[in-house]
């Protein structure tokens, strides 16, 4: 019969932690555990017999009925009581007397204060006088009182186990269903400390005395002599640090000596339970130990990423310089000459008009026109505007030029050498003048610069001024000549520099001087552009060079494909060449490239700074854990937004749970895994320092998955902008075949080109932001996965065959996320799913010794005597592929690394899967509104499935996309449904590889039939019933991963609150295989005991300085029953009389 739930255990003794140092944190979790065995049993008949005895003792005889009748008030009161007793006796006849009774222990201190209630246990009454009864074992977590001399009292009480099933008893509220005292034991704490060995040979035995002890029968000792009812006690001290190569130890842990000297690095608590088969005490040890690999992994990642970022930075600087040269942007003429460009100066003195073309003007009121000067460069259809100015008009009869204000424009056109023509050896493009005056009249004229740059005589000198007249013609169908611009042109070319820049052999510079006047013409032929944006002639051969190719840069390393049409990070840009732009010119401006290259240099410097961190200095800090703000193996959740700590996993610990007999012997079990359970607990791998707002220079916001989806949308938008521009250019060329270039005055085409440039620059900005975000979240995810891998190596509970599966199919790690698909946590999910998916491109190999590597290239792992260091390197497998090498000390390698994993040069590939399910009210609302899965069938795992990538597909970006903050607040029920479906498909594929289900043939991953192991999980991910929070998605996926030889990681936002609820639920589930009382109420009780007295509440203290879980009553109300936080360790909205600080209330 199911036992009713006992009252929740009260909290441990209150201890202020506002000024608590790191050395005192253990006092909030490392309590002693008291194992209690009852030597004796209830009297024959059990509690019902006790009830009868008490009833007989309280029976009232009415000898003188007449005298009682004279006292009606007293009589009727006694009559009522007798009637109740009669009803109770009637009910007593209906109880099931074969049901064992309930028994419980109450722990009080010397002042009588209630300290703890044990879980309700079962006790069977003694049937015969010579009957031998098994001992009754209780489990109680005992916080040691502050003063060792204090005494504690253990009070026993019991109630009828069969009374609860009687309707009459429950309706009559009979006293038989109440608790009955069975005596007590008073103990001195100092005396109890002497019996901490945990063996039968050495135990403390105390006789039970006091009211109710008479209802207990004597016990039979081993020598056959009867003994008074008593309690046999073991005081079990916490085993904080596991022994090497024993259960609970892992290669990810630091040395025991270091853990001993750093109390907050290793937390532990021991619990005591009754074995379900043997009625003997068993102990379960919960440990939460910091991973020694968090900081070394982050440094190793930063070393590789900083080198790649330096390549990307150098590439952007070289490209910036190349674009500046192509755009003819120089600080002065000398710089232009050194770079193979011409130094040209044009001074416009006046305009000589034809009298019949304009209205009359006078010297007192001269006519003024506006002149726009633009360069028509080589290889680009767009004219580059140089200057716009006003000039007075002079008539032919001769207003003196000296009376006018001349205007000078300096520019630096690119020079190309035509070795096939001596006449036009140097090609510079052309100079175009566009003139407007009142009345909307327009005229234009062009000067070809090539003919003024030739060496007609050896005596000519570069830089000699030339007087030129540029004929101007109306810009209409008449093409009437309206006058001429009078200007002086000076051209200077450094032939030696030009020869160097173009890699051509030339003789020393020659000098020529020519003065001439020409009519309007251009030496630059029209450039044909078709609608799809390709030139009508073959792409010119690249000539520019760079020192480092972008394929070795950060973007390629982190698996981001090149999008867009610019040479920035393009695979067509090699170590030797930068492709020339299309006739549309460069779509990245020099000023933007300078700014972007500077940003890349700063980011590369930040990565390099983190890679050079001195780990020894970092580990020697005496700072309280929750105040740590420098690189360390422990990154508190309160510091998750610190930029310097971005590559570090948040609150990363190895959480283990070992079950043993009380004398240290293992517990036998026929169900694997046995004896040992572990998980990595951590905060979500997210880039909190960069936040989830708009990326500067773009309209994109959110986490990595959403940003990368918007990056693809932006690439499509950029492509559309280029297509519109190409069409506009083609139309302009068709309408004006006499033009070689698009004039700067064509505002429609200029606006389209400006839009195309903005799109390309936004795309490049967003791509770099995505790469930096990937670097941080991948570094965190790899720290988690590597810690899990090295823990799994030392876990042989599933046998050694799993190591063979790892080599063939990959190391399975199941990430169980407890984030909600709403608000900021939706973006954390977007970060986490990208970082976890990136692990699929990583292989881990174990190396004996240094293997010819330079120790300076390896990132050391301080305080870990088994591991020399780590080295993350780029793999040859393809874009984004990496190899993590773990270098072991030779003796540790031989002893700890399994034989199948030794001498494996290729390494083991990581096979991550991710499942997510929020556990709060916002996720409940999100699931209620979910539309996912309404059309799916359960025939196949992948049919009719929408991938998680499809979820992030958004319409093309608009210029006025400013609704991101509003969207953040919407609950997104479909997100987790799609994400879990993707995880299911991947896990199903792995299950088919490890445990094939017959011949299936070659099919896609999503078309595999549902594996038999995943049948129950399918019911929770097929999307048909999403009206409630289905935590079984995480529970079942974790069990399946364990059965397939994989490992697990549980995470939430900070890795302390919801993670604490989740991991205690999982270890209680694991514990249920070995102990009595596995009904729902008992299950919740055991979980709550772990939450109140275990290590997870100390993890909260370690992260934010307060030993409370950050939940309030409303949040707890909507959480699943198995995950609800006990109220005594629930922070609510208050902390020490003020609003809760630290990381705040969850969600």
N, C-alpha and C positions, 0 to 999 in steps of 0.2 A: 504494500500500500504506500502511496506517495506521502512523504512526510511534509507537513506544513513548513513554510519558510521560517527559520528563526530570525530574530531581530538582526539587523545588520551589525557587524562588529563596530564598536566605537573606534575613534581615531587613536593613533599612538599619542603618547604624552606630548602636549603642545610644547614646542621649542621655537622661540623667535629666531627667524633666519635672516632678518633684515641686515644684521651685521655679522652674519655667520661666515667664517672663513672656509676655504676649500677643505681644510682638514677636518671640519666638523660635519661635512655633508653626510658622511657615512652613518652618523647617528640617526639620520632620518630614514634609513632603510636597513641597516645591518643589525637587526634584532636577533636575540637568541631564540631558538625554537625549542619548545618543551614537548616531549613525547610522553603521553600519559597512558598507562595501561592499568585497567581496573582488575585487581586480584580479588575475585569474588563475583557474586551475581545477586540478582534479586531473589527474594524468597519465592518458593513455589507458588505459582498463580500470578506472579508479577504484580504490576500496578493495580489490576482489579482487586487482587487480594489485599493490597495496601489500602485501597479505598474501603473495602469491607471492614478492615480493622478500625479505620478512622471513624466509620459510621457507627460501629458498635460502641466505641469509646464516647461518642457524642450522643448516644441514645437517651431519650428522656422518658421516664416512667411516670404515669399519672395514677398514683395509688388512690388518691382522694379526688374522684371526679367532681363530687359535689362542691368541694372547696375550690377547685379550679373554675367551676362554672360561675362562682361569685366574682371572679376576676376576668370579665369578658375580654378586656383588651389584651391581657397576657395570654388568655386561653386561645383566642383566635390567632394571635401571632404564632404561638407554638403549634397550633393546628395547621397553619399555612406551611410552617417549616416541615412538619411531619408529612404533609401532602407532597411537598417537593421531594422529600426523601423517598417517598413511596414511588413517585414518578421516576426518580433517578434509579431506584432499584429495579423498576420495570425495564428501564432503558439498559441497565447493566446486563440484563439477560440477553440482550440483542447483540452485544459486542462480539467480535471475533477474537477469542482468547488465544488463538494460535499465532496471531500476529505479534512479532517482537515489539517490545516497548521502545520508546524514544528516551534517550539519556543525553544530558548536556552538562558541560562544566562552565561555571561562571568564575572569572578571575577578578579579584578585588585587591586593592592595596591595603596597607595598614590603617589608612584613614577611612576605610569602608567604601571608597569611591569605586564604582563599577569600571572595570578596565577592559574587559574582553569577554565575549561569549564564544564558545567553541561551536563548531557545526554540530547539528543533531546527529547522534550515532544510534545504532540499534543494539539492544541488549535483550537476550532471551532469558526468561526465568529458569531457575533450577527446578527440573521436573521431579527428581528423586533425590533422596539424601546422599546416595553414593554416586550420583551422576557427576561426570567431569565436564565442565563447561569451558569453552574457549575464552581467552581473555578479551576484554573490550578495549580497543585502542582509540584514543582521541587524538586530535591534532590541534595544537594551539600555538600561535605565534606570540611569543612572550617578549614585549619590550622591557628591558631591564630598568627598574626604577632608578631615578637619579642618585639616590643614596644607597650604597650596597648593603647597609645594615638594615634596610627596611625589610619588612615581612610581607608576604603575599598570602592570600587565602584562596584555595580552590574549593568552590562549593558545587556539589553534585545535585542534580535534580532530574526527575524522570516523569513521563506521562504515558498514558496508555496508547499503544500503537494501534489497537483495534477500535478504540473509541471514536476515532474520526470518521469511520465508515458507517456509524450508526446514525440514522436520521433522527431517532428519538433523542439521543444524547445531544446532538448538535442543536435540536430545536428546544430542548429543555434546559440547555446551558448547564448540564450536570457537572458537579465538581469532579466527576471521574475523568473528565477531559482536561482538567487543569494540571499544572506542574506540581509535583510533590518533592519536597526536600529529602535528600538521601545522605545528609551529613556533609562534613567539610574537612579539609586538611590545611593547616597553617605551616608555612615554610619560611625559613630564613634564607635570604638570597645568597649570603656568603657560604652557607652550607651546601646550597645547591650547586654552586660554582665548582665544588670538588668533584662532581659527577658529570663530567662533560665528555667522557670517552665514547659514549654511544655504543656500548656493548652490554650483553646480558650479564656478564660477569661483574660489571661495575655499574650499579644503578642505585638510586636513592629510593628507599621504600618508606612510606609514611602511612600510619594507621588512620582510618577514617573515623571521626568522632562527631559528636554533636547531634542535634535533633534530626531524626530520619535515618541515622546510621543503623538503627535496629531493623530496618527493612532489608538490609543486605545480609546475605548468607556468608558463612566463612568459606575461604578458599582452601584447596588442597595443595600443599607444597610438594616439591619433588621427592622429599623423603617420606611422603605419606602423612605428615603431621598437618592437622588443620591449623590455619592461621586466620587471624581476624581480618575482616575486609580492609583492604589497603590499596594505595596507589603506588605503582612502580614508575619512577620518573627518570627520563634522560634529558639532560640539558645539552642541546646540540649547538655548538658554536658555528658561526657562518664560515664556509670555506670560500673566502673571497677570491683567492688566486688558485687556479687549477694547476695540477702538476703537469709537466711536459709529457706529451704523448698520452695523456689521460683524457677522459671525457670532459668536455668543456674547454680544452686547450685548442688553440689553432695557430697556424703560422702567421696569421694577421695580428696576433697579440704581441705586445712588447714583452721584454724580459720580466720574469717575476720580481727581480730586484727593483726594477724601475717601477713596476706597478705597486710594489710595497711602499715605495717612497712617494708615490703620487696617488693619494687616496681616491681622488675623483676620477682617475683613469680606470679604476676597476670597482664596480659596485656589485654586491651580492646579497642574497637573502635565502635562507633555508626554511622549507616548510615540511611539516610532518603529516602523513596520511596513513590510512589503514589499507593494507593490500587486500584486493578483492577476493583472493583465493585462500590466503594463509592466515588471515587475522593477525598479522604481525606488522609492526611499524615499518614504513618506508619513508625515505626522505627525498625531497625534490629540491635541488639547488638552482636558483635563478641567478644568472650572472649577466651583467651588462658591462662589457669591456670596450674601451676605445680602440679603434683600429689604428695600428701604427703605420698604415699605408696611405692615409688621407693626404698628408702634406707631401711625402715623397712622390706620390702619383701626380699630384697637381704640379709639382716642380718639374717632373719629367715631361709632362705635357707642355708646360710653358717653354721648356728648352726647345722642343721641336717646333712649337707654334711661333716662338720668337724668331727663329731662323727663317721660317716660311714668311712671317710678316715682314721681316727685313727685306726679303726678296720682293714681296709685293710693294713695299715702300720704295725700294730702288727702282723698280719697274715703273711706278707711277711718276717718279721724279724724271726719269729718262723720257717717258712719254710726254710729260708736261713740257719739257724742253723742246721735244720734237714738234709738238703742236704750236708752241710759241714761235718756233722758226717758220713753220708752215703758215702761221697766221701773221707772219712778218711783224711780230711784237718784240721790240728790243728797247733797251734803255737809251741807247744813243747810236749814232752812226758807226762808231768804232767797233762796237759789239756786233753790229750787223755785218760789217766787213769781215770780221774774224770768223763768222759763221757762214761765209760764202754768199751773203746777200749783198745787194747793191744799196748804196746810200744815195738817195735821190732827194733833191730839194726843188720844189716848183714854186715860183713867186708869180702871182697873178697881179698884173699892174692895173689893167683896165679892160674895158670892153668897147671896141669900136663898132658902133652900130651902123646899119644901113638906114639912111634917113627915111626912106619910104616905108619902112617896116614898123615904125613906132610913132607914137604921138609926139608932137613938138615939146621940147623941154628948153629950159633956159639955164644960164649959169647960176641964177639965184634960186632956181627950183629944178635941179638936175634929176633925171629919172634914175631910180635905183632898182637893181635886179638882185635876186638871190641865186647864188651859185653853189651847187653841191658837187664836191669832188670825191670820186671813188676810184679805187684800184680794181682793175679786172685781172685777178691773179691767174697764173698758169695752173691748169688742172682742176679748176673749180668754176662752176657756172655762176656763182654768186659774186657780185661786185662788193668790195669792202669799202664802206663809207669812210673817208678820211677827214673831211672837214666841210662845214657849211658856213658861208659868209655872204656878205652883201658887197656889191661893187657899183661904183658910179658908171653911167654910160657916157661915152664921148662920141661926138659925131665925126664924120670923116674929115671935116675941114680943120680939125686939129685943136681940140682942147689939149693942152700940154699934159703928157703923162706925169710930169713932176708935180702937177697939182693934185694928183690922186693919191689915196692911201693904199699902198700895195699890201697883199696878203700872201704869206708863205706857208706852205705845208711840206713837212718832211715825212718821208715814208721809206720803207726798206723792203722792196719787193724781192722775191726769190729769183735767183738766176739759174737758168739751165743752159748747158753748153751743147750746141749743135755742131758736132765735129764734121758733119756732112755738108756744111754750108759756110764758106768763108765770109760771105756777105752778111748773113745773119747768124753769126757764131754765138752771140749771147742773147738769150731770150728772157725778157723781164715781164711780159704782159703788156697791159695798156692802161692809160689814164683816161677816165671818162669824166666829162663835165656836163651837168644838167642845170639849165638856167630857167628860172621862172620870173615873171614880172606881172604887174597889175593887169587885171582883166583875164587871168587864167591862162596866159600864153606860156608855152613851153618850147624849149629848144635844147639840143644836146650836140655834143661833139666828142670825138675820141682821138687820142694821140697814141700811136704805137711807140712804146719805149725802146723796142728792139733796135730800130734804125738809128737811135741816138747813142747806142752803146757799143758801136763797132769801131775798130781801130783802122781808120782809113789811111793813116800816115804814121810812120814811126816817130814823127816829131810831136804828135798830139799827146796831150796829158789828160789823165782822168781828173775830173772835177772842174773842167773848164766850163763856165756858164755859156748856155746857148739860148739865143733869142728865138722864140717860137710863136707862131700865130696858129691858133686852133679855130678852124672854121666851125660856126654854129648853124645848125639847121633846125627848122621848126619840126616839132614832133607830131606831125599829122600827115595827111595824105599828100599835101603839096610838097613837103620837104624843102621849103623855100629857105634860101640862105638869108640869115638875119644879121650877120656880122661876124666878128672874130674876137676871141680872147687873146690878149697880149700877155705873154708870160716869159719868164726866164727859167730854163731847165738846167740843172746840174746833176750829172750822174757820176758816181764813183764806184769802181769795182776793184777788189783786191784779188788779182788773178791767182796768186799763190795760195791764198786761203780758199779760193774757189776750187782750185785743183785738189787741195787736200780734202775738202768736204765732198767732192764728187768722185774722188779716187781716179782722176784722170791725170795723165802726164802732160804738163805744159811747160813752156819756157818761162823765163823771167818776164815780169810785167812789161808791156809796151805802152807807149804814150801816144795818144792821138788827140787832135783838137779839131772839132768840126762845128761850124755854125751854119745852120740852114733853116729854111722855112718850108713846112709841108702842108699839104691839104689833109682833110680828114680821111683817115684810113686806120685799119688795125691789122697788126701782124698776127693776131691770135684768132685762129679759125673757130667757128662755133663748135660747142661740145654737145653732142647728141646724147640724150637721156631717154630711155624708153620708160613705159609706164611702171614696170616692176622694179625699176631702180638699178638697172645694170647699164654700163657704158656700152656703146656700140662697137668699141674697139677692145681688144684684150686688156686685162688688168695689167697696169705697168709693173715692171719688175721692182720689188722693194730694194731700197738701197740703204735705209737708215739702220743703225745697229744699236743694240743694247747689251749690257754686260750680263744680265740675269734674265732667264726666261720665266714668264709668269706661271708656267706649268709646275714650277717648284714653289709657287706662292701659297699663301694661306687659304685662298678660296678653293683652289684645286685640291689641296691637302684635306680639307674638311668636306669634300664631296659635293660642292656646289658647282653645277654646270654653268658654263658661260652663256649669258643671254645678252641680247642686244647686238648692235652692229659696229661698235667702236673697238679699237685695238686694245683697250684697257682690259687686261686679264683674258684676252682672247687666245685660244689655242693656236691660232694662226700666227701669233706673235711668238717667235722663237728666240733662242739665245742670240741670234745673229741679225734678225731683221724685224722691223716694225712695218706692217703693211701700210701702203699709201692709202689715203682716204678715197672714197668714191668722188665723182665730180660734184657731189653736193657738199664736199668739204668736210672738215672735222665737226662732229656733233658734240664735242666737249670743248668748252671754251678754255683758253689759257688761264684766266683768273680762277675758274672753278677747279681746274686741275692743280694749280698751285695750292689752293686751300685743301683740296682732298689729299694731295701728297703729304702735306704737312700733318693732317689728321692721321694718316697711316704711319708716319714716322713717330708720332706721339704714342700711338697704340703699340707699335713694335717695341718702343722703349719701355712701356709699362710691362709687357710680357717678358722682356729681357730682365727687368728689375726683379720680377717675381722669380724668374728662373735662377737668379743669383742669391737667393735667400740663404742665410746661414742657419741651418736647421738646429745646430747645437744651441745657438742663442735663443731660437724660438722655443725650444723645449725646456729651457731653464727658468722660464717665467714663474714668478710667485703670485701672479694676479689671480684673484678669484675667478673661477671658470666663466661665470656669466658676464664678467667684465672684460674678457679677452677681446682685443681688437687688433691683434697682430697675427701673422701666419702661424698656425699651430695645427696639430692633428685634430684638435677639437675646435670646431667653429660653432659657438653658441647661436641659437636661433635669434637672440637679441641683436646679433651682429650680421644678420644675413644680407643686409643692404650695404655693407662696407665694401667699397670698390676694391681695396687691396686684397680682400678675402674672396673675391668672386670665383676663382678656380676651385675653391675648397668645398667639399660636400658638407652640408649642414648637419651637425649633430649626429655624425656617423658612428654607430656602435655595433659590435657583435653581441647579439642577445642570445644566450643559450639557456637550456633547461635540461638538467640531468636528473634522472630518477634512479635511486639505488636503495638497497636494503639498509637498515640502520647501522649495520656493522660494516658498511662499505662494500658489500657484495652487490653485483649487478642484479637487476630484476629480470626474471625470465618472462618472456612473452613470445607468443607464436605469430604475432602480427608485426611486420616491419612497418616503419622503422622502430627500433626498440631502444630504450634507455636514453637516447640523446636527441634533442631537438634544438635547432638554431635558426635564426633569421638575422639578416642585416636590417637594422632600423635606422632611419635617416629622414632628413627633410627632403622635399622634392628637389630634384636637380633642376634648378631654375636660376636665371640671371636676374636676381632681385636688384642688383646695383644699377642696372640699366633701366629697370622698371618696365612698364608695359604701355607707356604713353606713346605719343607720336615720335617716330624717328625723325630727328632734325633734318630738314631739307626734303621731307616726303610727307605724304598724307597717310602713311601706313602706321598701324599701332597693333599691339597685342603681343602674344608669345611667338616663339620661333616658328611653329607650324603655320600660324596665321600670316606672319610676316613673309614666309617663303611662298605661301599661296598668293599673297598680294604681289610678291616679286614677279611671279609668272604672269599675273594680270597686268602688271606694269610693263612687262616685256611685250605683251600683245598690244597694249596701248601705244608703246613706242613704235612698234612695227606699223600700226595703223597710221600713226602720225607721219612716219617716213613715206608710206604709200601715198598719203594725201599730198605730201610735198612733191614727190616724184611726178604725180599727175599734174600738179599745178605748174611745175617746171616744164613739163612736156607741152602743156597747153600754151604756155608763154612762148616757147620756141616755135610752135606751129603758127601762132599769131604774129610773131615778129621774127621771121627767118633771118633778117639782116643783123640781128643782135647776136653777139657772142656770149653775153652774160645777162643775168637777171639784174636789172638796175636796183640800187638801194631804195629808190623811190617807190618800188612796187610793194605797197604795204601788205597786200593780201598774201603774197608769197613769203614776204619777210615774217609775217605773223605765224605762218605755218612752219617755217624753219625754226623760229623761236620756240614753238611748241615742241617740235621734234628734239631740239637741244635740251629743253627742260625735262622731257621724258627720259632721254638717255642719261642725263646727269642724276635724276632721281633714282633710276634703275641702278646705276653704279653706286650711289650712296647707300641704297637699301641692301645691295649685295654685300658690301663691306660690313654693314651693321649685322647682317645675318651671319657672316663668317665669324665676327667677334663674339656674337651670342652663342654660336655653335661651339666655339673654343671653350667658353666657360662651362656650358652645360655638359659638354662631352667630358671635360676634365672631372666634373663631379660624378657623372655616371660611371666613368671608368674606375674611379676610386671605390665606388660601391661594388662594382662587378669584380674587381680584382680582390677585394677583401672577401667577397663571397666565394670566389674560386679557391683561394688559399685556405679558407675554412673548410670547404667541401673536400679538399684533398685529404684532410685529417679526419674526415668523418667516414668510417667504414661500415656504418650501420646498414647500408643498402648493398654491401658486398663490393667486390672489386670489379664486377662486370660493368658497372657504370662508367668506369674509366675508359674501357674499350669503346663504349657508346660515345663518349665525349670525343675521342679521336676521329670517329667516323662521322658523327652527326652534329657535334658541337656541344658546348657546355650550356645546358638549359638553366636559365635564371628567370624566375617568375616575379615580376614587379607587381606588387599589390598596392595600388594607390587609393587613398581615402579622401581625395579632394572632391569638392563639389563643382559641378559645371555651371558656376555662376560667379559674377563679379571678377575679382582679381584671380581667384583660384582657377577660373576657366583658362586664363592665360598661363598659369603655372602648368596646367595640364598640357597646353600647347608647347611649352618649353620641354617638359619632361618626355613627351612622346618622341620628340626629335632626338634628344640626347640618348634615350634608351635605344632607339632604332639605329643610331650611329654605331652602337656597340657591335652590331652585326658584321661590321667591317674590320673587327679587331680579332687578332689571334694572340693567345698567351702561351709562351713556352718557358719551361723551367730549365735553367742552365746550371751545370755543375762548375763552380769556380767562375773565373772571369772570361774564359774562352777567348783569349787573345784580344780582349777589349781593353782599352785604356781606362784605368780607374777614374780618370778625370772626366770621362764622357758619361759615367754612370752616376745616377742620383742615389746617394746612400740612403739607408733606412736606419736611422739612429735608434738605439735602445732595443734593437731586434737582433739577437745574436745568431739567428738562423739565416737571415737574408742579408747579402752584401749590398745589393742595390737594384735599381730598376733602370731600364733603357727603353724608351718609346721611339720607334723608328718608322719611317715611311716604307710601306710594303710595295713590292712590284706588282701586286695583284690588280691594281687599278686605282682610279680616283677614290680618295677617301679611305683606302685600305692602310692599316697600320699593324705593327707587330710590337707587343709588349714582352720584353725579355726580363725574367726574374732571375737574378743571379744568387745562388745559394752557396753557403759555406759547404764544403765538400762532405763533412760528416752529417750535416743536416739533410743534404740532398739524398745521401744514401739511406738515411733513416726515415725521412718523412715523405719524400716524393714517391708515389706509387710506381711500381715497375713499368706499367704501360705508358706512363707519361715521361719516363726518363729517356734522354738522348733523342728527343723528338724535335728536329730542326724546324718543322713546319708549324708546330704549336697547335693548340686547341682553339677552334673558333668559338666565339661567344654567340649563343643563340638566345637572345632576350625576347620575352613576351610581356606584354603589359595589359593589366586589367585595372579598371578604375570603377569605384563606386563611392559616392559621397554618403555620409552618415548623419547629416543634419537636416534641419527643416527646409533649407533652401534646395537641397538635393531632392527632398521629398516632393517639393513643388515642381522641380524640373522634371522628375520622372512622371509626375501626373500629367504633364503636358506633352509628353513625348509622342512623336508620330512615327517613330522608327519601327520597321519590321512588320508593318500591317499586311504586307503582301508576300512574306517569305513562307516557304515550306520547309519542313525539317528533313527532307530527303537527303540533301547534301549540305556540307558545311559552307560551301561558297556560292551556291546558286542564288541568284537574285540579290546578291549582297552588294551593298554600297560600301566602298572602302572609306576609311577615315580621311583619306586625301580628298574624296569627293565632298566631304562635309565642309571643307574649308574653301571650296571653289566659290568665288564671289564674282559679282559683275565687274566689268572693267572699271578701273578707278576713274573718278570724275575729279574735276578741279575743285569742286566744293564739297568734298567728302569730309564733313566735320561731325559725324554722328557717332564717333567711336565710343565716347564716354557713355552715351545712352545705351548702346548695344552691350557694354560691359555688364550692366546691371540686369540684363535679361537672363533668366535661367535657360540653359541649353540642354534639354533632356536628350535630344538626339545625339549629342556629341559623345557621351559615354556609351550609349548603345552601339554606335558605329565603331567606337574604339574597342569595346569589348568583343565585337564581332570579328574585328581584325585580329585581335589577340587569340580568339578561339580558333580561327583559321590557321594561324601559325602553330599553335599548340597541337592542333589536330594533325598537322603535317609532321611535326616532330614525333608524335605518338606512332604514326604509321611507319616512320623510319626505325624507331627503336623496337616496336612491337608490331610487326606486319600482320595484316589481317588477310592473308592469302594473296593470290594474284589479282592485281588491280589494273596493271598496265601503266603506261605513261600518260599522266593527266596533269593538269595544272594544279597548283597548291589549293586553290579555292574550289576545285571540283572533286576533291577526295570525299569518300563517304565518311560519315561521322564514326570515329573510332569508338569501340565499346567502352573505353575508359572515360570518354568525354560525354557519354549519353546524358548523365545527370546535369552536367554543366550546360549542355545545349538548352535545357528547359529555361535557363535564366538569361540566356543571351539572344534568344531568337526573337525577342522584341514583342511578343504577343501580350504579355502582362507586365506593364511597367508602371503600375499605379502605386507601388510601394518601394521602399528601399530594399533591394535584394543583396544583402551582404554575402549571401551564399556564393555569389559570383567570385568573390575573393577567396572565400573559404575553400570552395571546390577546386579552383584553379591551383591553389597552393598545395592541396592534397595530391592532385594529379601530377604536378611537377615533382613532388617528392617521390611518388611511385615510379616516375620515369627516370629517377636518379638525378634530378635537378635540385636547385637551391631556391631560396626565396628572399625577397626584400619587401618590407612593409614600410610605407612612407605616407606622410601627410605634408602639410605646409611646413611644419617645424620639426617633425619627427619626435614629438614628445607627448602630445595630448591624445589625439585620435589614434596615433600609432601605439601609444601605451594601452589603450583599450583593445586595439586589434591584436597585439602580440600576447597580451594576457588571455584573451579569448582563445587564441590558437594553442597556447601551452596548456590551458585547462582542458582543451579538447584532446591534446596529446596525453595529458595525465589521466583522462577518463578510461584509458585502456588498462589501467593498473589498479584503480582504487574502487572502493565501495561508493554507493550513493552517486549515481550518474544521472539522476532525474534533473529536470530543468531548474528547479529551485536550488538544488545542491550545486549544480553547475555554476549558476550565477553567484552563489555564495562563495565558492572557491575562487572564482575570478575576482570578486570584490576584495577578498582577503589579500590576493596578490597585488591588487591596485592600491590598497591602503598601506600595506607593510612591505611591499616588494621594492624593486629597484626603480620602477618607472616613475614613482612620485619623486624620487631623488633626482632623476633625470630632469624633471621640471625645475627643481631647485638649482640644478647645475646650469640650466639654460637661462633662466630669468631671475634667479635669486629668491624664488618662492616655491615651497613644496606643496603646490596645489595644481590640479589639472584645470586648464583654462576653459571651463564650461560654465554656463549658467543654467538655471532651472528650465527655461524654455527650450534650449538646445537639447538638454537631456531628455525632455519629454518626447521629442520626435526621433530620438535615436533608437535603434533596435535594442530589445531587452538585453541581449547578450553583451552589448557594448555600452550600456549606460554607466556613467561614472557614479560611484558612491557619493552621496551628498557630503560626507565628512571630509572628502579631499577635493571637493568641487569649489573652484575659486569664486564663482558667481561674478558679480560686477565689482566686488570690493576687495581690497587688499590692505591689511593693516589699517582699516578705517578710512581708506581713500580709494579712489578709482584704481582698478587693477592696471598695473603698468607692465613692464617687460614686453612680451610679444602680444599682449592683449588677449581678449577672449577669442577662442577659436571661431573662425568663419565670421 
